[in-house]
């Protein structure tokens, strides 16, 4: 089965794709249950110290990250656009919960001021999962900035943390 993904633009969209040795239902739980997400979502030695998930279109996806020095970053707040259980999560930092447009101040304060729509696509592969994380940006400059901030390294490291937690369970 193939999950519907919009046409990607290599100049504006970043993709992390891997086959991982974690069952799809555990990857889904890791993304959708706050108590699980807190354990892996931010690349160590950073931590995610708060998380709010209202898993429905228009619902909130909110995280707070803490630096190794103990400084909490401004919350990153997004809005779920699509939720397909066990298969796909889509959310954006461009909207607040209830599909309200995010203010410039809210966008500037969270997630390094990046504006993007994220897609997490999960497909069963035997006892594991084909995992795709896509960050779609409004323009090439935003995509480049996200890449320079470490999209592949950061999102890859967090995926490694998720796998370490849930492999062979």
Number of C-alpha atoms within 10 A of each C-alpha: 5 8 11 9 11 8 7 13 12 11 14 17 23 20 18 16 14 13 14 20 18 24 22 22 15 20 24 18 15 21 18 19 15 19 14 17 22 19 16 23 25 23 18 14 9 17 19 20 16 16 21 17 18 16 19 16 18 19 21 24 23 20 24 20 24 17 14 11 8 10 10 16 17 16 17 21 25 30 29 26 22 16 16 14 13 17 19 19 23 20 25 24 25 21 24 23 22 13 17 11 14 18 11 10 9 20 23 15 15 21 20 14 16 19 23 25 21 22 21 21 23 26 19 18 15 11 11 20 21 18 22 16 22 20 23 24 22 14 14 15 12 19 23 17 13 22 16 11 12 12 18 17 14 16 17 17 17 18 22 14 17 22 19 13 16 14 14 11 8
